[in-house]
């Protein structure tokens, strides 16, 4: 998927989410008001339940599915490893509840302090990565992850840390495999190991300082990788006046 299409579908997904998060309740109200169900006591309940309990959740799933599909397609198109799809899937699963909390800001049920307290580290990791792969690599924008090996290593290690801390801090990753495989014992085992993994990753601090440090490394390294070809070209141009006349090609 080309960068322009990727950006377009991302905006579509955002628009769909904002519609269902902020405007769908008005649609429900208008539907109830024009359906004449109020003439019979209690007959509006099934309609409201269908609108808010079935259609609205589906409306939240639609933009999530769009984001996953187009991100996977974009990763494949620019030639990145399929492991990055797994990275996105883990981050998406860990941060999925957070946009629903953001929707409560519109209704005044949450303020900025509550939003920051409930912000999972996986969400900014996901935002940074999705923003990065939206860069137009097709138009001479260089290669994904940059030309330097040490920079690619820094990106991959920080991404691995982000995925592991997301696995350690998200309870859904503990119960989901056991439910899918019908193995409750597996869920209990994973739930037991999650706090231990978090303790190791945070060096016993049990806070997000290390995670945000990894996020900073991840962000800076990705940004630096975008300017790799330009830096190499600039270096070649600066060295040209000092090269021997016979060595210029």
Short mmCIF file of the C-alpha atoms (twelve columns), coordinates in Angstrom:
data_MODEL
# 
_entry.id   MODEL 
# 
loop_
_atom_site.group_PDB 
_atom_site.id 
_atom_site.type_symbol 
_atom_site.label_atom_id 
_atom_site.label_alt_id 
_atom_site.label_comp_id 
_atom_site.label_asym_id 
_atom_site.label_seq_id 
_atom_site.Cartn_x 
_atom_site.Cartn_y 
_atom_site.Cartn_z 
_atom_site.pdbx_PDB_model_num 
ATOM 1   C CA . UNK A 1   0.000   0.000   0.000   1 
ATOM 2   C CA . UNK A 2   1.415   3.362   -1.061  1 
ATOM 3   C CA . UNK A 3   1.987   6.117   1.487   1 
ATOM 4   C CA . UNK A 4   -0.829  8.317   0.169   1 
ATOM 5   C CA . UNK A 5   -3.375  5.517   0.358   1 
ATOM 6   C CA . UNK A 6   -2.125  4.553   3.801   1 
ATOM 7   C CA . UNK A 7   -2.640  8.093   5.063   1 
ATOM 8   C CA . UNK A 8   -6.066  8.293   3.414   1 
ATOM 9   C CA . UNK A 9   -7.290  5.075   5.028   1 
ATOM 10  C CA . UNK A 10  -5.880  6.169   8.383   1 
ATOM 11  C CA . UNK A 11  -7.922  9.364   8.164   1 
ATOM 12  C CA . UNK A 12  -10.999 7.333   7.208   1 
ATOM 13  C CA . UNK A 13  -10.514 5.079   10.248  1 
ATOM 14  C CA . UNK A 14  -10.108 8.130   12.486  1 
ATOM 15  C CA . UNK A 15  -13.249 9.720   11.054  1 
ATOM 16  C CA . UNK A 16  -15.272 6.531   11.597  1 
ATOM 17  C CA . UNK A 17  -14.071 6.265   15.184  1 
ATOM 18  C CA . UNK A 18  -14.863 9.900   15.950  1 
ATOM 19  C CA . UNK A 19  -18.319 9.513   14.445  1 
ATOM 20  C CA . UNK A 20  -19.228 6.535   16.617  1 
ATOM 21  C CA . UNK A 21  -17.535 7.975   19.705  1 
ATOM 22  C CA . UNK A 22  -18.962 11.495  19.552  1 
ATOM 23  C CA . UNK A 23  -21.936 11.577  17.199  1 
ATOM 24  C CA . UNK A 24  -23.604 8.177   17.219  1 
ATOM 25  C CA . UNK A 25  -25.557 8.913   20.406  1 
ATOM 26  C CA . UNK A 26  -27.270 11.741  18.533  1 
ATOM 27  C CA . UNK A 27  -28.128 9.277   15.762  1 
ATOM 28  C CA . UNK A 28  -29.619 6.971   18.381  1 
ATOM 29  C CA . UNK A 29  -31.659 9.829   19.830  1 
ATOM 30  C CA . UNK A 30  -32.933 10.850  16.378  1 
ATOM 31  C CA . UNK A 31  -33.830 7.254   15.545  1 
ATOM 32  C CA . UNK A 32  -35.792 6.847   18.753  1 
ATOM 33  C CA . UNK A 33  -37.483 10.216  18.280  1 
ATOM 34  C CA . UNK A 34  -38.661 9.386   14.758  1 
ATOM 35  C CA . UNK A 35  -39.595 5.734   15.334  1 
ATOM 36  C CA . UNK A 36  -42.776 6.513   17.332  1 
ATOM 37  C CA . UNK A 37  -41.817 3.794   19.800  1 
ATOM 38  C CA . UNK A 38  -42.523 6.190   22.666  1 
ATOM 39  C CA . UNK A 39  -46.236 5.694   22.087  1 
ATOM 40  C CA . UNK A 40  -45.978 2.262   23.703  1 
ATOM 41  C CA . UNK A 41  -44.358 2.193   27.136  1 
ATOM 42  C CA . UNK A 42  -41.125 0.206   27.210  1 
ATOM 43  C CA . UNK A 43  -40.985 -0.429  23.473  1 
ATOM 44  C CA . UNK A 44  -37.984 1.883   22.953  1 
ATOM 45  C CA . UNK A 45  -35.732 -0.270  25.125  1 
ATOM 46  C CA . UNK A 46  -34.904 -2.951  22.503  1 
ATOM 47  C CA . UNK A 47  -34.187 -0.268  19.903  1 
ATOM 48  C CA . UNK A 48  -31.853 1.652   22.193  1 
ATOM 49  C CA . UNK A 49  -30.153 -1.584  23.244  1 
ATOM 50  C CA . UNK A 50  -29.580 -2.533  19.622  1 
ATOM 51  C CA . UNK A 51  -28.191 0.881   18.736  1 
ATOM 52  C CA . UNK A 52  -25.883 1.275   21.734  1 
ATOM 53  C CA . UNK A 53  -25.152 -2.358  22.544  1 
ATOM 54  C CA . UNK A 54  -24.622 -3.802  19.072  1 
ATOM 55  C CA . UNK A 55  -24.194 -1.183  16.355  1 
ATOM 56  C CA . UNK A 56  -22.000 1.196   18.367  1 
ATOM 57  C CA . UNK A 57  -19.454 -1.497  19.445  1 
ATOM 58  C CA . UNK A 58  -19.298 -2.711  15.842  1 
ATOM 59  C CA . UNK A 59  -18.563 0.873   14.866  1 
ATOM 60  C CA . UNK A 60  -15.551 0.794   17.177  1 
ATOM 61  C CA . UNK A 61  -14.306 -2.482  15.691  1 
ATOM 62  C CA . UNK A 62  -14.467 -1.183  12.114  1 
ATOM 63  C CA . UNK A 63  -11.725 1.501   12.436  1 
ATOM 64  C CA . UNK A 64  -9.589  -0.916  14.456  1 
ATOM 65  C CA . UNK A 65  -9.828  -3.502  11.690  1 
ATOM 66  C CA . UNK A 66  -9.043  -0.875  9.049   1 
ATOM 67  C CA . UNK A 67  -5.942  0.261   10.937  1 
ATOM 68  C CA . UNK A 68  -4.617  -3.278  11.356  1 
ATOM 69  C CA . UNK A 69  -5.217  -4.306  7.737   1 
ATOM 70  C CA . UNK A 70  -3.709  -1.212  6.137   1 
ATOM 71  C CA . UNK A 71  -0.751  -1.219  8.548   1 
ATOM 72  C CA . UNK A 72  0.012   -4.844  7.698   1 
ATOM 73  C CA . UNK A 73  -0.327  -4.013  4.001   1 
ATOM 74  C CA . UNK A 74  1.985   -1.018  4.364   1 
ATOM 75  C CA . UNK A 75  4.606   -3.067  6.224   1 
ATOM 76  C CA . UNK A 76  4.536   -5.654  3.438   1 
ATOM 77  C CA . UNK A 77  4.672   -3.022  0.709   1 
ATOM 78  C CA . UNK A 78  7.791   -1.283  2.006   1 
ATOM 79  C CA . UNK A 79  9.560   -4.607  2.519   1 
ATOM 80  C CA . UNK A 80  9.760   -4.776  6.301   1 
ATOM 81  C CA . UNK A 81  9.836   -8.093  8.156   1 
ATOM 82  C CA . UNK A 82  6.562   -9.778  9.093   1 
ATOM 83  C CA . UNK A 83  7.716   -9.591  12.714  1 
ATOM 84  C CA . UNK A 84  6.737   -5.917  12.617  1 
ATOM 85  C CA . UNK A 85  3.150   -7.065  11.992  1 
ATOM 86  C CA . UNK A 86  3.362   -9.044  15.228  1 
ATOM 87  C CA . UNK A 87  4.801   -5.960  16.931  1 
ATOM 88  C CA . UNK A 88  1.848   -3.861  15.744  1 
ATOM 89  C CA . UNK A 89  -0.636  -6.543  16.794  1 
ATOM 90  C CA . UNK A 90  0.765   -6.643  20.345  1 
ATOM 91  C CA . UNK A 91  0.764   -2.855  20.663  1 
ATOM 92  C CA . UNK A 92  -2.728  -2.605  19.218  1 
ATOM 93  C CA . UNK A 93  -4.078  -5.196  21.646  1 
ATOM 94  C CA . UNK A 94  -2.441  -3.443  24.596  1 
ATOM 95  C CA . UNK A 95  -3.667  0.035   23.661  1 
ATOM 96  C CA . UNK A 96  -7.126  -0.811  22.246  1 
ATOM 97  C CA . UNK A 97  -9.090  0.255   25.375  1 
ATOM 98  C CA . UNK A 98  -7.397  3.665   25.530  1 
ATOM 99  C CA . UNK A 99  -9.169  5.334   22.549  1 
ATOM 100 C CA . UNK A 100 -12.480 4.376   24.176  1 
ATOM 101 C CA . UNK A 101 -11.383 6.301   27.262  1 
ATOM 102 C CA . UNK A 102 -10.540 9.273   25.070  1 
ATOM 103 C CA . UNK A 103 -14.120 9.251   23.858  1 
ATOM 104 C CA . UNK A 104 -15.219 10.035  27.428  1 
ATOM 105 C CA . UNK A 105 -13.346 13.347  27.243  1 
ATOM 106 C CA . UNK A 106 -15.971 14.547  24.771  1 
ATOM 107 C CA . UNK A 107 -18.734 13.905  27.318  1 
ATOM 108 C CA . UNK A 108 -16.787 15.563  30.137  1 
ATOM 109 C CA . UNK A 109 -16.358 12.341  32.111  1 
ATOM 110 C CA . UNK A 110 -12.555 12.525  31.981  1 
ATOM 111 C CA . UNK A 111 -9.958  15.281  32.211  1 
ATOM 112 C CA . UNK A 112 -6.377  15.484  30.990  1 
ATOM 113 C CA . UNK A 113 -4.932  14.145  34.253  1 
ATOM 114 C CA . UNK A 114 -7.112  11.035  34.114  1 
ATOM 115 C CA . UNK A 115 -6.157  10.511  30.487  1 
ATOM 116 C CA . UNK A 116 -2.440  10.614  31.279  1 
ATOM 117 C CA . UNK A 117 -2.896  8.250   34.231  1 
ATOM 118 C CA . UNK A 118 -4.605  5.702   31.993  1 
ATOM 119 C CA . UNK A 119 -2.256  6.132   29.026  1 
ATOM 120 C CA . UNK A 120 -0.604  2.789   28.181  1 
ATOM 121 C CA . UNK A 121 2.969   3.024   26.935  1 
ATOM 122 C CA . UNK A 122 1.987   0.832   23.996  1 
ATOM 123 C CA . UNK A 123 -0.199  3.598   22.556  1 
ATOM 124 C CA . UNK A 124 2.585   6.157   21.853  1 
ATOM 125 C CA . UNK A 125 4.757   3.295   20.554  1 
ATOM 126 C CA . UNK A 126 1.988   2.427   18.098  1 
ATOM 127 C CA . UNK A 127 1.415   6.050   17.086  1 
ATOM 128 C CA . UNK A 128 5.128   6.643   16.460  1 
ATOM 129 C CA . UNK A 129 5.497   3.494   14.373  1 
ATOM 130 C CA . UNK A 130 2.362   4.110   12.288  1 
ATOM 131 C CA . UNK A 131 3.523   7.679   11.656  1 
ATOM 132 C CA . UNK A 132 6.950   6.423   10.606  1 
ATOM 133 C CA . UNK A 133 5.766   3.870   8.056   1 
ATOM 134 C CA . UNK A 134 3.558   6.560   6.526   1 
ATOM 135 C CA . UNK A 135 6.731   8.204   5.230   1 
ATOM 136 C CA . UNK A 136 6.970   8.089   1.443   1 
ATOM 137 C CA . UNK A 137 9.839   5.637   1.028   1 
ATOM 138 C CA . UNK A 138 8.721   5.028   -2.570  1 
ATOM 139 C CA . UNK A 139 9.685   8.547   -3.642  1 
ATOM 140 C CA . UNK A 140 13.367  8.299   -2.847  1 
ATOM 141 C CA . UNK A 141 12.829  8.517   0.904   1 
ATOM 142 C CA . UNK A 142 15.469  5.925   1.674   1 
ATOM 143 C CA . UNK A 143 15.062  2.429   3.056   1 
ATOM 144 C CA . UNK A 144 12.971  1.548   6.121   1 
ATOM 145 C CA . UNK A 145 14.988  1.575   9.388   1 
ATOM 146 C CA . UNK A 146 17.820  3.473   7.731   1 
ATOM 147 C CA . UNK A 147 21.152  2.513   6.173   1 
ATOM 148 C CA . UNK A 148 23.147  2.117   9.385   1 
ATOM 149 C CA . UNK A 149 23.313  -1.199  11.167  1 
ATOM 150 C CA . UNK A 150 23.739  0.268   14.662  1 
ATOM 151 C CA . UNK A 151 20.615  2.376   14.136  1 
ATOM 152 C CA . UNK A 152 18.571  -0.634  13.053  1 
ATOM 153 C CA . UNK A 153 19.758  -2.529  16.133  1 
ATOM 154 C CA . UNK A 154 18.659  0.346   18.401  1 
ATOM 155 C CA . UNK A 155 15.241  0.463   16.727  1 
ATOM 156 C CA . UNK A 156 14.692  -3.275  17.019  1 
ATOM 157 C CA . UNK A 157 15.808  -3.546  20.636  1 
ATOM 158 C CA . UNK A 158 13.654  -0.607  21.744  1 
ATOM 159 C CA . UNK A 159 10.706  -2.047  19.798  1 
ATOM 160 C CA . UNK A 160 11.244  -5.433  21.442  1 
ATOM 161 C CA . UNK A 161 11.246  -3.795  24.847  1 
ATOM 162 C CA . UNK A 162 8.033   -1.928  24.005  1 
ATOM 163 C CA . UNK A 163 6.307   -5.133  22.915  1 
ATOM 164 C CA . UNK A 164 7.458   -7.052  25.996  1 
ATOM 165 C CA . UNK A 165 6.373   -4.351  28.441  1 
ATOM 166 C CA . UNK A 166 2.997   -4.279  26.659  1 
ATOM 167 C CA . UNK A 167 2.683   -8.041  27.128  1 
ATOM 168 C CA . UNK A 168 3.623   -7.717  30.792  1 
ATOM 169 C CA . UNK A 169 1.218   -4.884  31.607  1 
ATOM 170 C CA . UNK A 170 -1.880  -6.022  29.699  1 
ATOM 171 C CA . UNK A 171 -4.071  -8.557  31.544  1 
ATOM 172 C CA . UNK A 172 -5.840  -9.504  28.298  1 
ATOM 173 C CA . UNK A 173 -2.690  -11.236 27.053  1 
ATOM 174 C CA . UNK A 174 -2.912  -13.580 30.029  1 
ATOM 175 C CA . UNK A 175 -6.506  -14.743 29.746  1 
ATOM 176 C CA . UNK A 176 -6.913  -14.567 25.971  1 
ATOM 177 C CA . UNK A 177 -4.764  -17.634 25.019  1 
ATOM 178 C CA . UNK A 178 -6.393  -19.778 27.691  1 
ATOM 179 C CA . UNK A 179 -9.871  -18.782 26.532  1 
ATOM 180 C CA . UNK A 180 -9.115  -19.391 22.871  1 
ATOM 181 C CA . UNK A 181 -7.541  -22.791 23.575  1 
ATOM 182 C CA . UNK A 182 -10.016 -23.649 26.348  1 
ATOM 183 C CA . UNK A 183 -7.125  -24.068 28.803  1 
ATOM 184 C CA . UNK A 184 -7.808  -22.105 32.012  1 
ATOM 185 C CA . UNK A 185 -4.562  -23.389 33.510  1 
ATOM 186 C CA . UNK A 186 -2.631  -21.608 30.757  1 
ATOM 187 C CA . UNK A 187 -4.293  -18.309 31.634  1 
ATOM 188 C CA . UNK A 188 -3.415  -18.795 35.303  1 
ATOM 189 C CA . UNK A 189 0.211   -19.561 34.376  1 
ATOM 190 C CA . UNK A 190 0.514   -16.491 32.147  1 
ATOM 191 C CA . UNK A 191 -1.117  -14.270 34.765  1 
ATOM 192 C CA . UNK A 192 1.440   -15.527 37.287  1 
ATOM 193 C CA . UNK A 193 4.373   -14.749 35.032  1 
ATOM 194 C CA . UNK A 194 3.224   -11.295 33.915  1 
ATOM 195 C CA . UNK A 195 4.200   -9.472  37.169  1 
ATOM 196 C CA . UNK A 196 7.545   -11.270 37.181  1 
ATOM 197 C CA . UNK A 197 8.244   -10.189 33.617  1 
ATOM 198 C CA . UNK A 198 7.287   -6.606  34.449  1 
ATOM 199 C CA . UNK A 199 9.611   -6.639  37.463  1 
ATOM 200 C CA . UNK A 200 12.511  -7.769  35.283  1 
ATOM 201 C CA . UNK A 201 11.800  -5.245  32.536  1 
ATOM 202 C CA . UNK A 202 11.445  -2.303  34.930  1 
ATOM 203 C CA . UNK A 203 14.447  -3.404  37.019  1 
ATOM 204 C CA . UNK A 204 12.198  -3.745  40.053  1 
ATOM 205 C CA . UNK A 205 10.874  -0.183  39.899  1 
ATOM 206 C CA . UNK A 206 7.431   -1.244  38.586  1 
ATOM 207 C CA . UNK A 207 6.911   2.084   36.820  1 
ATOM 208 C CA . UNK A 208 7.122   3.302   33.228  1 
ATOM 209 C CA . UNK A 209 10.416  5.171   33.322  1 
ATOM 210 C CA . UNK A 210 12.313  2.475   31.424  1 
ATOM 211 C CA . UNK A 211 9.438   2.114   28.976  1 
ATOM 212 C CA . UNK A 212 9.419   5.822   28.176  1 
ATOM 213 C CA . UNK A 213 13.197  5.753   27.823  1 
ATOM 214 C CA . UNK A 214 12.805  2.959   25.273  1 
ATOM 215 C CA . UNK A 215 10.086  5.014   23.575  1 
ATOM 216 C CA . UNK A 216 12.454  7.980   23.338  1 
ATOM 217 C CA . UNK A 217 15.190  5.804   21.816  1 
ATOM 218 C CA . UNK A 218 12.667  4.281   19.428  1 
ATOM 219 C CA . UNK A 219 11.352  7.669   18.308  1 
ATOM 220 C CA . UNK A 220 14.742  9.331   17.892  1 
ATOM 221 C CA . UNK A 221 16.200  6.336   16.061  1 
ATOM 222 C CA . UNK A 222 13.278  6.169   13.644  1 
ATOM 223 C CA . UNK A 223 13.529  9.898   12.987  1 
ATOM 224 C CA . UNK A 224 17.280  9.611   12.407  1 
ATOM 225 C CA . UNK A 225 16.755  6.737   9.964   1 
ATOM 226 C CA . UNK A 226 14.672  9.012   7.725   1 
ATOM 227 C CA . UNK A 227 17.596  11.370  7.225   1 
ATOM 228 C CA . UNK A 228 20.230  8.678   6.690   1 
ATOM 229 C CA . UNK A 229 20.453  8.971   2.880   1 
ATOM 230 C CA . UNK A 230 20.494  12.760  3.075   1 
ATOM 231 C CA . UNK A 231 23.346  12.706  5.586   1 
ATOM 232 C CA . UNK A 232 25.338  10.375  3.362   1 
ATOM 233 C CA . UNK A 233 24.700  12.594  0.327   1 
ATOM 234 C CA . UNK A 234 25.639  15.693  2.299   1 
ATOM 235 C CA . UNK A 235 28.867  14.051  3.459   1 
ATOM 236 C CA . UNK A 236 29.787  13.156  -0.099  1 
ATOM 237 C CA . UNK A 237 29.136  16.717  -1.250  1 
ATOM 238 C CA . UNK A 238 31.241  18.181  1.536   1 
ATOM 239 C CA . UNK A 239 34.149  15.864  0.723   1 
ATOM 240 C CA . UNK A 240 34.076  16.569  -3.022  1 
ATOM 241 C CA . UNK A 241 36.234  19.774  -2.910  1 
ATOM 242 C CA . UNK A 242 38.932  17.913  -0.952  1 
ATOM 243 C CA . UNK A 243 39.137  14.923  -3.262  1 
ATOM 244 C CA . UNK A 244 41.944  14.590  -5.765  1 
ATOM 245 C CA . UNK A 245 41.014  15.675  -9.255  1 
ATOM 246 C CA . UNK A 246 41.698  12.252  -10.659 1 
ATOM 247 C CA . UNK A 247 39.557  10.482  -8.051  1 
ATOM 248 C CA . UNK A 248 36.333  12.327  -8.927  1 
ATOM 249 C CA . UNK A 249 33.915  10.170  -10.834 1 
# 
